């Protein structure tokens, strides 16, 4: 009888143990969320001005790297105008290779005009001779070059040159000379100039002549 009770008790214990093992404990451990491998977007605002060179404003009329070419200086612009009286004028030349006037304006009422040159220097004609030649400004240099062959005796003016409107003779210090020419000769397509054709003088001893 005791043996039977012992076996029954052991069977109950085994049954209870089996029933307890049927319940599988819940796996409440939730794995931690894995951080995203993607780097967060860079929300720093982009400075679009950084690294961009400033635009330099352009000054109107300026051209970088280009030299301004100066305008041609009018003949005799640094000297006063000649005094004109009764369709004539008297001008002077000196030993410093200078005329005392820079322009001559001939009255439009004149039919003829006379220019008188007084050489106020002392040097002889072969060394510092002066004359007055009237021509188009564009012909001055060519007339002076051609006049070299005429020499002192030819007044340094080419003979029978159609480009020469009028000219005086060549005089030295203390001398006086004059020339008269028709005003219509300087009313064409100018501009016109008066100058000294002595070698080397023509580039500096010159002035403008016009009808006004």
C-alpha positions in Angstrom: 0.0 0.0 0.0 2.8 2.4 0.9 4.6 1.6 -2.4 1.5 2.4 -4.4 1.1 5.8 -2.7 4.8 6.6 -3.3 4.4 5.9 -7.1 1.3 8.0 -7.3 3.0 10.9 -5.7 6.0 10.6 -8.0 3.7 10.5 -11.0 1.9 13.7 -9.8 5.2 15.5 -9.4 6.3 14.5 -12.9 2.9 15.6 -14.4 3.1 19.0 -12.6 6.7 19.5 -13.9 5.7 18.7 -17.4 2.8 21.2 -17.3 5.1 24.0 -16.0 7.6 23.5 -18.8 4.9 23.8 -21.6 4.8 27.6 -21.1 7.6 29.2 -23.1 8.6 32.5 -21.5 7.8 35.4 -23.7 10.8 37.0 -25.3 10.2 40.5 -24.1 13.8 41.7 -25.0 13.3 43.9 -28.0 16.6 44.4 -29.8 17.7 48.0 -29.8 17.1 49.9 -32.9 20.2 50.0 -35.1 21.2 53.5 -35.9 21.0 54.4 -39.5 24.2 54.2 -41.3 23.2 57.2 -43.4 24.8 60.4 -42.2 22.3 63.2 -41.5 22.0 65.8 -44.2 24.2 68.9 -43.8 21.8 71.6 -43.0 24.4 74.3 -42.8 23.3 77.1 -45.3 25.6 77.5 -48.3 27.3 80.8 -48.6 27.0 81.3 -52.3 29.0 84.6 -52.1 32.0 82.8 -50.6 34.8 82.4 -53.1 33.1 84.4 -55.7 35.4 87.4 -56.8 33.7 90.7 -56.6 32.9 92.3 -59.9 34.8 95.5 -60.5 32.7 98.2 -62.0 33.9 99.5 -65.3 34.5 103.2 -65.6 32.9 104.6 -68.8 35.4 105.5 -71.4 38.2 103.5 -69.8 39.9 100.6 -71.6 42.3 98.5 -69.4 45.7 98.3 -70.9 45.1 100.8 -73.6 46.9 104.1 -73.7 45.0 107.1 -74.5 46.1 108.8 -77.6 46.3 112.5 -77.2 44.7 114.8 -79.8 47.0 116.7 -82.2 47.9 120.1 -80.9 46.7 122.9 -83.2 49.4 125.0 -84.9 50.5 127.9 -82.8 47.8 127.3 -80.2 50.1 128.6 -77.4 50.5 132.1 -79.0 48.1 135.0 -79.5 46.3 135.8 -82.7 47.7 138.4 -85.1 46.4 141.9 -85.2 44.7 142.6 -88.6 44.2 146.1 -90.0 43.1 147.1 -93.5 43.5 143.6 -94.9 47.1 143.2 -93.7 49.1 142.1 -90.7 52.6 142.4 -89.3 54.2 139.4 -87.6 57.7 138.9 -86.1 60.3 136.1 -86.1 63.3 135.9 -83.8 66.6 134.1 -83.2 64.8 131.6 -81.0 63.0 130.1 -84.0 59.6 131.6 -83.0 56.8 133.6 -84.5 55.1 136.0 -82.1 51.6 134.9 -83.2 49.9 131.6 -83.5 47.0 132.4 -85.9 45.9 134.9 -88.5 42.2 135.5 -89.3 41.6 137.2 -92.6 38.4 139.3 -92.8 36.0 137.9 -95.4 35.5 141.4 -96.8 39.1 141.4 -98.1 39.9 140.5 -101.7 43.6 140.4 -101.1 45.6 140.1 -97.9 49.2 141.1 -97.0 51.5 139.5 -94.5 54.6 141.5 -93.5 57.4 139.7 -91.6 59.9 141.5 -89.4 63.0 139.5 -88.3 63.7 140.9 -84.8 66.9 138.8 -84.3 70.5 139.5 -85.2 71.7 136.3 -86.8 72.4 136.2 -90.6 70.1 134.7 -93.1 72.3 131.6 -93.7 72.2 130.7 -90.0 68.7 131.9 -88.9 66.8 133.0 -91.9 63.0 133.3 -91.8 60.2 133.5 -94.3 56.5 133.1 -94.4 54.9 130.3 -96.6 51.2 129.8 -96.9 49.8 126.4 -97.8 47.4 123.7 -96.8 48.4 122.2 -93.4 48.7 118.8 -95.0 51.2 120.1 -97.5 53.6 121.8 -95.1 56.0 119.0 -94.4 56.3 118.0 -98.1 56.9 121.6 -99.2 59.6 122.0 -96.6 61.3 118.8 -97.7 61.2 119.8 -101.4 62.4 123.3 -100.5 65.7 121.9 -99.2 66.9 121.7 -102.7 66.2 125.3 -103.4 68.7 126.4 -100.8 69.1 129.9 -99.3 69.1 131.6 -102.7 65.8 130.0 -103.5 64.3 130.9 -100.1 64.0 127.2 -99.3 60.8 127.1 -101.3 60.4 124.7 -104.3 60.0 126.8 -107.5 56.6 126.7 -109.3 55.1 124.4 -106.7 51.3 124.5 -107.0 51.0 123.6 -103.3 52.5 126.9 -102.3 49.8 129.5 -102.1 52.1 132.4 -101.3 55.6 133.0 -99.8 58.0 135.8 -98.9 61.7 135.9 -99.5 64.1 134.7 -96.8 65.5 137.4 -94.5 68.1 137.5 -91.7 68.1 139.4 -88.5 66.9 143.0 -88.9 65.3 142.3 -92.3 61.7 142.8 -93.4 59.7 141.1 -96.2 56.1 140.8 -97.2 53.7 139.0 -99.6 50.2 139.7 -100.9 47.9 137.0 -102.1 44.2 136.6 -103.1 41.9 135.7 -100.1 40.0 133.2 -102.3 43.2 131.0 -102.3 42.5 130.1 -98.6 38.8 129.6 -98.9 38.8 126.1 -100.2 39.1 122.8 -98.3 41.6 123.6 -95.6 42.8 123.9 -93.0 45.6 126.3 -94.0 48.8 127.3 -92.2 51.6 129.8 -92.5 55.1 128.6 -91.6 58.8 129.2 -92.0 60.4 126.8 -94.5 64.0 127.3 -93.3 65.4 123.8 -92.5 64.3 122.6 -89.1 62.1 125.7 -88.5 59.0 124.5 -90.3 58.1 122.0 -87.5 57.9 124.8 -84.8 57.5 128.1 -86.6 53.9 127.7 -87.8 50.4 128.9 -87.2 46.9 128.7 -88.6 45.4 131.1 -91.2 41.7 131.2 -92.0 39.0 133.5 -93.3 36.6 134.7 -90.7 
